[in-house]
């Protein structure tokens, strides 16, 4: 019998009923710009993880770019920050699949075993049990990619070098997509948040792996991705940069969201 990590935030962060969820995802993705035919598909992305009413449109702007990869991606490495449980280094689950209202997502157990060989990676079902930052991405991934195997990782008190090593270990080839889950600034007034998030976006576009938690809750995995992207010659592209004041919240205390795609450099 398959060991399943059950949903934790379905019905809270996103609809828990499959038909309502599919309809909401279709609306978000339908409003996003499709990938230009001349653009290579992303190797890696950064997308937000708040409730869909707040960050769904921003996430959709990068997930829509993955449509050409349907049937080509067999593994998704999904990495985000630990919000609920303190983690030293990074943590993977012991489960064999993650539940989703759109159907279970099988885990890549062989890839997870490779990560467990890294000295800073532990097994912690507790770290994954109530963690929302990975779960909210699954319906988007299922909708745009279809079938794939998942490698879910929460990152805690780790270094940029460790986060980069984690991503490098499973970077793979064209069959693998890297997804880093992160929101940006938290609870600043609207204009201050816009200014801070623009600076964060500038660092991401410059592959400057120096972000801190006040700029992005997923600063460590983002820094790891930026380090890995620089070493692999990936080119970042900003697709969206907004906050909860632009979508569904008040403007006195907002949360920032950005979506970014990283492409292999096109040969001259």
JOWOJO-V913028 format. One record per run of one state. SS is the DSSP state (helix for helix, strand for strand, loop for the rest). FROM is the first residue (numbers start at 1). LEN is the number of residues. If there is no record, write none. Layout:
# JOWOJO-V913028
{{SS	FROM	LEN} {SS	FROM	LEN}}
This chain:
# JOWOJO-V913028
{{loop	1	3} {strand	4	2} {loop	6	4} {strand	10	1} {loop	11	3} {strand	14	1} {loop	15	3} {helix	18	14} {loop	32	12} {strand	44	4} {loop	48	4} {helix	52	18} {loop	70	5} {strand	75	7} {loop	82	6} {strand	88	1} {loop	89	1} {strand	90	3} {loop	93	4} {strand	97	2} {loop	99	6} {strand	105	3} {loop	108	1} {helix	109	8} {loop	117	4} {strand	121	3} {loop	124	1} {helix	125	5} {loop	130	2} {helix	132	14} {loop	146	3} {strand	149	7} {loop	156	1} {strand	157	1} {loop	158	2} {helix	160	10} {loop	170	6} {strand	176	6} {loop	182	4} {strand	186	3} {loop	189	1} {helix	190	16} {loop	206	13} {helix	219	14} {loop	233	1} {strand	234	10} {helix	244	4} {loop	248	6} {strand	254	11} {loop	265	4}}
